[in-house]
């Protein structure tokens, strides 16, 4: 679990692939989107979706 919302192992692995200097911002944005979608957990697909939305 990262910051109160559960993350799958795959999602955590994808987060580690995000450059360290933007990782905290990306984590916050991903969790914000997960809450907006009422997701029960952060999945690898959600991480990919947010990365695409951010243009990465």
Legacy VTK file of the C-alpha trace (Angstrom):
# vtk DataFile Version 3.0
C-alpha trace
ASCII
DATASET POLYDATA
POINTS 56 float
0.000 0.000 0.000
1.311 3.404 -0.963
-0.231 6.498 0.673
-3.409 4.808 1.838
-4.609 3.228 -1.413
-3.510 -0.325 -2.251
-1.193 -0.819 -5.213
-0.770 -4.092 -7.088
2.761 -5.436 -7.380
2.711 -4.723 -11.126
1.650 -1.124 -10.514
4.449 -0.646 -7.973
6.952 -2.028 -10.481
5.734 0.415 -13.131
6.012 3.286 -10.652
9.667 2.394 -10.093
10.235 2.821 -13.853
9.167 6.460 -13.657
12.168 8.788 -13.252
12.835 9.438 -9.568
12.638 13.215 -9.900
8.963 13.086 -10.965
7.962 9.872 -9.197
6.331 11.575 -6.196
4.243 13.810 -8.451
3.295 10.845 -10.631
2.319 8.771 -7.583
0.077 11.589 -6.334
-1.563 12.030 -9.735
-2.100 8.280 -10.150
-3.711 8.029 -6.717
-5.864 11.106 -7.419
-7.131 9.494 -10.611
-7.745 6.206 -8.787
-9.881 8.069 -6.232
-11.755 9.952 -8.980
-12.561 6.602 -10.601
-13.486 5.072 -7.231
-10.922 2.347 -7.884
-10.306 -0.087 -5.056
-6.610 -0.290 -5.907
-4.020 1.129 -8.253
-3.357 -1.281 -11.108
-0.682 -1.408 -13.783
-3.329 -0.432 -16.358
-4.188 2.677 -14.352
-0.510 3.631 -14.137
-0.225 3.242 -17.915
-3.390 5.295 -18.457
-2.129 8.183 -16.332
1.295 8.081 -17.995
-0.387 8.357 -21.406
-2.538 11.225 -20.166
0.616 12.994 -18.992
2.286 12.406 -22.345
4.872 9.876 -21.237
LINES 1 57
56 0 1 2 3 4 5 6 7 8 9 10 11 12 13 14 15 16 17 18 19 20 21 22 23 24 25 26 27 28 29 30 31 32 33 34 35 36 37 38 39 40 41 42 43 44 45 46 47 48 49 50 51 52 53 54 55
